[in-house]
Amino acid sequence: MEAIERKAETVQLSPSDLSRRQESSGEIKDIERANILDLKQRARLKWAIEGDENSRFFHGLINRLSVNGQWISDPGQSSKKPQSFLRKNSPIVLPFQGRPSVAAS
C-alpha cells in the first residue's frame, strides 16, 4: 500500500494500480473494523466479569455498613438501616398513596 501511495504522489496510477489501491484500502478498513469489534467485545467481557470501579465501590459500601461503630454485613440489616435513617432525617415526607388501580375491561 505504501509503495502505491508513493507512486501516486509522483505519477498518475495505471488502472491496475488504482484497482490494487482500492482493494488494499478495503482490506485495511475491514481489518480495522474487526479490530474495533474485538476491542469492544473484550471491554464488554471485562465489564461483565469485573464490573466497573463505581459498582465495586458502592457494592462494598452496601454489603458492609457501619452503624453506631458496628459493622453489619447481613444484607437484610444493611439495607434496612439506611432506609430507616432516611425516613427519620428526610426533610420531605410524602404519604404513601397505595398502588394505582387498573380498570379491567
Distance bins in CASP14 RR format, pairs under 12 A and 6 or more apart:
PFRMAT RR
TARGET T0000
AUTHOR 0000-0000-0000
RMODE 2
METHOD distances of the structure
MODEL  1
1 7 0 0 0 0 0 1 0 0 0 0 0
1 8 0 0 0 0 0 1 0 0 0 0 0
1 17 0 0 0 0 0 1 0 0 0 0 0
1 20 0 0 0 0 1 0 0 0 0 0 0
1 21 1 0 0 1 0 0 0 0 0 0 0
1 22 0 0 0 0 0 1 0 0 0 0 0
1 23 0 0 0 0 1 0 0 0 0 0 0
1 24 1 0 1 0 0 0 0 0 0 0 0
1 25 1 0 0 1 0 0 0 0 0 0 0
1 26 0 0 0 0 0 1 0 0 0 0 0
1 27 0 0 0 0 1 0 0 0 0 0 0
1 28 1 0 0 1 0 0 0 0 0 0 0
1 29 0 0 0 0 0 1 0 0 0 0 0
1 31 0 0 0 0 0 1 0 0 0 0 0
2 8 0 0 0 0 0 1 0 0 0 0 0
2 9 0 0 0 0 0 1 0 0 0 0 0
2 21 0 0 0 0 0 1 0 0 0 0 0
2 24 0 0 0 0 1 0 0 0 0 0 0
2 28 0 0 0 0 0 1 0 0 0 0 0
3 9 0 0 0 0 0 1 0 0 0 0 0
3 10 0 0 0 0 0 1 0 0 0 0 0
3 13 0 0 0 0 0 1 0 0 0 0 0
3 17 0 0 0 0 1 0 0 0 0 0 0
3 20 0 0 0 0 1 0 0 0 0 0 0
3 21 0 0 0 0 0 1 0 0 0 0 0
3 24 0 0 0 0 0 1 0 0 0 0 0
4 10 0 0 0 0 0 1 0 0 0 0 0
4 11 0 0 0 0 0 1 0 0 0 0 0
4 13 1 0 0 1 0 0 0 0 0 0 0
4 14 0 0 0 0 0 1 0 0 0 0 0
4 16 0 0 0 0 0 1 0 0 0 0 0
4 17 1 0 1 0 0 0 0 0 0 0 0
4 18 0 0 0 0 1 0 0 0 0 0 0
4 19 0 0 0 0 0 1 0 0 0 0 0
4 20 1 0 0 1 0 0 0 0 0 0 0
4 21 1 0 1 0 0 0 0 0 0 0 0
4 22 0 0 0 0 1 0 0 0 0 0 0
4 23 0 0 0 0 0 1 0 0 0 0 0
4 24 1 0 0 1 0 0 0 0 0 0 0
4 25 0 0 0 0 1 0 0 0 0 0 0
4 28 0 0 0 0 0 1 0 0 0 0 0
5 13 0 0 0 0 1 0 0 0 0 0 0
5 17 0 0 0 0 0 1 0 0 0 0 0
5 18 0 0 0 0 0 1 0 0 0 0 0
5 20 0 0 0 0 0 1 0 0 0 0 0
5 21 1 0 0 1 0 0 0 0 0 0 0
5 24 0 0 0 0 1 0 0 0 0 0 0
5 25 0 0 0 0 1 0 0 0 0 0 0
5 28 0 0 0 0 0 1 0 0 0 0 0
6 13 0 0 0 0 0 1 0 0 0 0 0
6 17 0 0 0 0 0 1 0 0 0 0 0
6 21 0 0 0 0 0 1 0 0 0 0 0
7 13 1 0 0 1 0 0 0 0 0 0 0
7 14 0 0 0 0 1 0 0 0 0 0 0
7 16 0 0 0 0 0 1 0 0 0 0 0
7 17 1 0 0 1 0 0 0 0 0 0 0
7 18 0 0 0 0 0 1 0 0 0 0 0
7 20 0 0 0 0 0 1 0 0 0 0 0
7 21 0 0 0 0 1 0 0 0 0 0 0
8 14 0 0 0 0 0 1 0 0 0 0 0
8 17 1 0 0 1 0 0 0 0 0 0 0
8 18 0 0 0 0 1 0 0 0 0 0 0
8 20 0 0 0 0 0 1 0 0 0 0 0
8 21 1 0 0 1 0 0 0 0 0 0 0
8 22 0 0 0 0 0 1 0 0 0 0 0
8 24 0 0 0 0 0 1 0 0 0 0 0
8 25 0 0 0 0 0 1 0 0 0 0 0
11 17 0 0 0 0 1 0 0 0 0 0 0
12 18 0 0 0 0 1 0 0 0 0 0 0
13 19 0 0 0 0 1 0 0 0 0 0 0
13 20 0 0 0 0 1 0 0 0 0 0 0
13 21 1 0 0 1 0 0 0 0 0 0 0
13 22 0 0 0 0 0 1 0 0 0 0 0
14 20 0 0 0 0 1 0 0 0 0 0 0
14 21 0 0 0 0 0 1 0 0 0 0 0
15 21 0 0 0 0 0 1 0 0 0 0 0
15 22 0 0 0 0 0 1 0 0 0 0 0
16 22 0 0 0 0 0 1 0 0 0 0 0
16 23 0 0 0 0 0 1 0 0 0 0 0
17 23 0 0 0 0 0 1 0 0 0 0 0
17 24 0 0 0 0 0 1 0 0 0 0 0
18 24 0 0 0 0 0 1 0 0 0 0 0
18 25 0 0 0 0 0 1 0 0 0 0 0
19 25 0 0 0 0 0 1 0 0 0 0 0
19 26 0 0 0 0 0 1 0 0 0 0 0
20 26 0 0 0 0 0 1 0 0 0 0 0
20 27 0 0 0 0 0 1 0 0 0 0 0
21 27 0 0 0 0 0 1 0 0 0 0 0
21 28 0 0 0 0 0 1 0 0 0 0 0
22 28 0 0 0 0 0 1 0 0 0 0 0
22 29 0 0 0 0 0 1 0 0 0 0 0
23 29 0 0 0 0 0 1 0 0 0 0 0
23 30 0 0 0 0 0 1 0 0 0 0 0
24 30 0 0 0 0 0 1 0 0 0 0 0
24 31 0 0 0 0 0 1 0 0 0 0 0
25 31 0 0 0 0 0 1 0 0 0 0 0
25 32 0 0 0 0 0 1 0 0 0 0 0
26 32 0 0 0 0 1 0 0 0 0 0 0
26 33 0 0 0 0 1 0 0 0 0 0 0
26 34 0 0 0 0 0 1 0 0 0 0 0
27 33 0 0 0 0 0 1 0 0 0 0 0
27 34 0 0 0 0 0 1 0 0 0 0 0
28 34 0 0 0 0 0 1 0 0 0 0 0
28 35 0 0 0 0 0 1 0 0 0 0 0
29 35 0 0 0 0 0 1 0 0 0 0 0
29 36 0 0 0 0 0 1 0 0 0 0 0
30 36 0 0 0 0 0 1 0 0 0 0 0
30 37 0 0 0 0 0 1 0 0 0 0 0
31 37 0 0 0 0 0 1 0 0 0 0 0
31 38 0 0 0 0 0 1 0 0 0 0 0
32 38 0 0 0 0 0 1 0 0 0 0 0
32 39 0 0 0 0 0 1 0 0 0 0 0
33 39 0 0 0 0 0 1 0 0 0 0 0
33 40 0 0 0 0 0 1 0 0 0 0 0
34 40 0 0 0 0 0 1 0 0 0 0 0
34 41 0 0 0 0 0 1 0 0 0 0 0
35 41 0 0 0 0 0 1 0 0 0 0 0
35 42 0 0 0 0 0 1 0 0 0 0 0
36 42 0 0 0 0 0 1 0 0 0 0 0
36 43 0 0 0 0 0 1 0 0 0 0 0
37 43 0 0 0 0 0 1 0 0 0 0 0
37 44 0 0 0 0 0 1 0 0 0 0 0
38 44 0 0 0 0 0 1 0 0 0 0 0
38 45 0 0 0 0 0 1 0 0 0 0 0
39 45 0 0 0 0 0 1 0 0 0 0 0
39 46 0 0 0 0 0 1 0 0 0 0 0
40 46 0 0 0 0 0 1 0 0 0 0 0
40 47 0 0 0 0 0 1 0 0 0 0 0
41 47 0 0 0 0 0 1 0 0 0 0 0
41 48 0 0 0 0 0 1 0 0 0 0 0
42 48 0 0 0 0 0 1 0 0 0 0 0
42 49 0 0 0 0 0 1 0 0 0 0 0
42 50 0 0 0 0 0 1 0 0 0 0 0
43 49 0 0 0 0 0 1 0 0 0 0 0
43 50 0 0 0 0 0 1 0 0 0 0 0
43 51 0 0 0 0 0 1 0 0 0 0 0
43 52 0 0 0 0 0 1 0 0 0 0 0
44 50 0 0 0 0 0 1 0 0 0 0 0
44 51 0 0 0 0 0 1 0 0 0 0 0
44 52 0 0 0 0 0 1 0 0 0 0 0
45 51 0 0 0 0 0 1 0 0 0 0 0
46 52 0 0 0 0 1 0 0 0 0 0 0
47 53 0 0 0 0 0 1 0 0 0 0 0
47 54 0 0 0 0 0 1 0 0 0 0 0
47 55 0 0 0 0 1 0 0 0 0 0 0
47 56 0 0 0 0 0 1 0 0 0 0 0
48 55 0 0 0 0 0 1 0 0 0 0 0
49 55 0 0 0 0 0 1 0 0 0 0 0
49 56 0 0 0 0 0 1 0 0 0 0 0
50 56 1 0 0 1 0 0 0 0 0 0 0
50 59 0 0 0 0 0 1 0 0 0 0 0
51 57 0 0 0 0 0 1 0 0 0 0 0
51 58 0 0 0 0 0 1 0 0 0 0 0
51 59 0 0 0 0 1 0 0 0 0 0 0
52 58 0 0 0 0 0 1 0 0 0 0 0
52 59 0 0 0 0 0 1 0 0 0 0 0
53 59 0 0 0 0 0 1 0 0 0 0 0
53 60 0 0 0 0 0 1 0 0 0 0 0
54 60 0 0 0 0 0 1 0 0 0 0 0
54 61 0 0 0 0 0 1 0 0 0 0 0
55 61 0 0 0 0 0 1 0 0 0 0 0
55 62 0 0 0 0 0 1 0 0 0 0 0
55 63 0 0 0 0 0 1 0 0 0 0 0
56 62 0 0 0 0 0 1 0 0 0 0 0
56 63 0 0 0 0 0 1 0 0 0 0 0
57 63 0 0 0 0 0 1 0 0 0 0 0
57 64 0 0 0 0 0 1 0 0 0 0 0
58 64 0 0 0 0 0 1 0 0 0 0 0
58 65 0 0 0 0 0 1 0 0 0 0 0
58 82 0 0 0 0 0 1 0 0 0 0 0
59 65 0 0 0 0 0 1 0 0 0 0 0
59 75 0 0 0 0 0 1 0 0 0 0 0
59 78 0 0 0 0 0 1 0 0 0 0 0
60 66 0 0 0 0 0 1 0 0 0 0 0
60 71 0 0 0 0 0 1 0 0 0 0 0
60 73 0 0 0 0 0 1 0 0 0 0 0
60 75 0 0 0 0 0 1 0 0 0 0 0
60 78 0 0 0 0 0 1 0 0 0 0 0
61 71 0 0 0 0 0 1 0 0 0 0 0
61 72 0 0 0 0 0 1 0 0 0 0 0
61 73 0 0 0 0 0 1 0 0 0 0 0
61 78 0 0 0 0 1 0 0 0 0 0 0
61 79 0 0 0 0 0 1 0 0 0 0 0
61 81 0 0 0 0 0 1 0 0 0 0 0
61 82 0 0 0 0 1 0 0 0 0 0 0
62 72 0 0 0 0 0 1 0 0 0 0 0
62 73 0 0 0 0 0 1 0 0 0 0 0
62 74 0 0 0 0 0 1 0 0 0 0 0
62 75 0 0 0 0 1 0 0 0 0 0 0
62 76 0 0 0 0 0 1 0 0 0 0 0
62 77 0 0 0 0 0 1 0 0 0 0 0
62 78 1 0 0 1 0 0 0 0 0 0 0
62 79 1 0 0 1 0 0 0 0 0 0 0
62 80 0 0 0 0 0 1 0 0 0 0 0
62 81 0 0 0 0 0 1 0 0 0 0 0
62 82 0 0 0 0 1 0 0 0 0 0 0
62 83 0 0 0 0 0 1 0 0 0 0 0
63 71 0 0 0 0 0 1 0 0 0 0 0
63 72 0 0 0 0 1 0 0 0 0 0 0
63 73 1 0 0 1 0 0 0 0 0 0 0
63 74 0 0 0 0 1 0 0 0 0 0 0
63 75 1 0 0 1 0 0 0 0 0 0 0
63 76 0 0 0 0 0 1 0 0 0 0 0
63 77 0 0 0 0 0 1 0 0 0 0 0
63 78 1 0 0 1 0 0 0 0 0 0 0
63 79 0 0 0 0 1 0 0 0 0 0 0
64 70 0 0 0 0 0 1 0 0 0 0 0
64 71 1 0 1 0 0 0 0 0 0 0 0
64 72 1 0 0 1 0 0 0 0 0 0 0
64 73 1 0 1 0 0 0 0 0 0 0 0
64 74 0 0 0 0 0 1 0 0 0 0 0
64 75 0 0 0 0 0 1 0 0 0 0 0
64 77 0 0 0 0 0 1 0 0 0 0 0
64 78 1 0 0 1 0 0 0 0 0 0 0
64 81 0 0 0 0 0 1 0 0 0 0 0
65 71 1 0 0 1 0 0 0 0 0 0 0
65 72 1 0 1 0 0 0 0 0 0 0 0
65 73 1 0 0 1 0 0 0 0 0 0 0
65 74 0 0 0 0 1 0 0 0 0 0 0
65 75 0 0 0 0 1 0 0 0 0 0 0
65 76 0 0 0 0 0 1 0 0 0 0 0
65 77 0 0 0 0 1 0 0 0 0 0 0
65 78 1 0 1 0 0 0 0 0 0 0 0
65 79 0 0 0 0 1 0 0 0 0 0 0
65 80 0 0 0 0 1 0 0 0 0 0 0
65 81 1 0 0 1 0 0 0 0 0 0 0
65 82 1 0 0 1 0 0 0 0 0 0 0
65 83 0 0 0 0 0 1 0 0 0 0 0
65 84 0 0 0 0 0 1 0 0 0 0 0
65 85 0 0 0 0 0 1 0 0 0 0 0
66 72 1 0 0 1 0 0 0 0 0 0 0
66 73 0 0 0 0 0 1 0 0 0 0 0
66 78 0 0 0 0 1 0 0 0 0 0 0
66 81 0 0 0 0 1 0 0 0 0 0 0
66 82 0 0 0 0 0 1 0 0 0 0 0
67 73 0 0 0 0 0 1 0 0 0 0 0
67 74 0 0 0 0 0 1 0 0 0 0 0
67 77 0 0 0 0 1 0 0 0 0 0 0
67 78 0 0 0 0 1 0 0 0 0 0 0
67 79 0 0 0 0 0 1 0 0 0 0 0
67 80 0 0 0 0 1 0 0 0 0 0 0
67 81 1 0 1 0 0 0 0 0 0 0 0
67 82 0 0 0 0 1 0 0 0 0 0 0
67 84 0 0 0 0 1 0 0 0 0 0 0
67 85 0 0 0 0 1 0 0 0 0 0 0
68 81 0 0 0 0 1 0 0 0 0 0 0
68 85 0 0 0 0 0 1 0 0 0 0 0
69 81 0 0 0 0 0 1 0 0 0 0 0
70 77 0 0 0 0 0 1 0 0 0 0 0
70 78 0 0 0 0 0 1 0 0 0 0 0
70 81 0 0 0 0 0 1 0 0 0 0 0
71 77 0 0 0 0 0 1 0 0 0 0 0
71 78 0 0 0 0 1 0 0 0 0 0 0
71 81 0 0 0 0 0 1 0 0 0 0 0
72 78 1 0 1 0 0 0 0 0 0 0 0
72 79 0 0 0 0 1 0 0 0 0 0 0
72 80 0 0 0 0 1 0 0 0 0 0 0
72 81 1 0 0 1 0 0 0 0 0 0 0
72 82 0 0 0 0 0 1 0 0 0 0 0
73 79 0 0 0 0 0 1 0 0 0 0 0
73 81 0 0 0 0 0 1 0 0 0 0 0
74 80 0 0 0 0 1 0 0 0 0 0 0
74 81 0 0 0 0 0 1 0 0 0 0 0
75 81 0 0 0 0 0 1 0 0 0 0 0
76 82 0 0 0 0 0 1 0 0 0 0 0
76 83 0 0 0 0 0 1 0 0 0 0 0
77 83 0 0 0 0 0 1 0 0 0 0 0
77 84 0 0 0 0 0 1 0 0 0 0 0
78 84 0 0 0 0 0 1 0 0 0 0 0
78 85 0 0 0 0 0 1 0 0 0 0 0
79 85 0 0 0 0 0 1 0 0 0 0 0
79 86 0 0 0 0 0 1 0 0 0 0 0
80 86 0 0 0 0 0 1 0 0 0 0 0
80 87 0 0 0 0 0 1 0 0 0 0 0
81 87 0 0 0 0 0 1 0 0 0 0 0
81 88 0 0 0 0 0 1 0 0 0 0 0
82 88 0 0 0 0 0 1 0 0 0 0 0
82 89 0 0 0 0 0 1 0 0 0 0 0
82 90 0 0 0 0 0 1 0 0 0 0 0
83 89 0 0 0 0 0 1 0 0 0 0 0
83 90 0 0 0 0 0 1 0 0 0 0 0
84 90 0 0 0 0 0 1 0 0 0 0 0
86 92 0 0 0 0 0 1 0 0 0 0 0
86 93 0 0 0 0 0 1 0 0 0 0 0
87 93 0 0 0 0 1 0 0 0 0 0 0
87 94 0 0 0 0 0 1 0 0 0 0 0
87 96 0 0 0 0 0 1 0 0 0 0 0
END
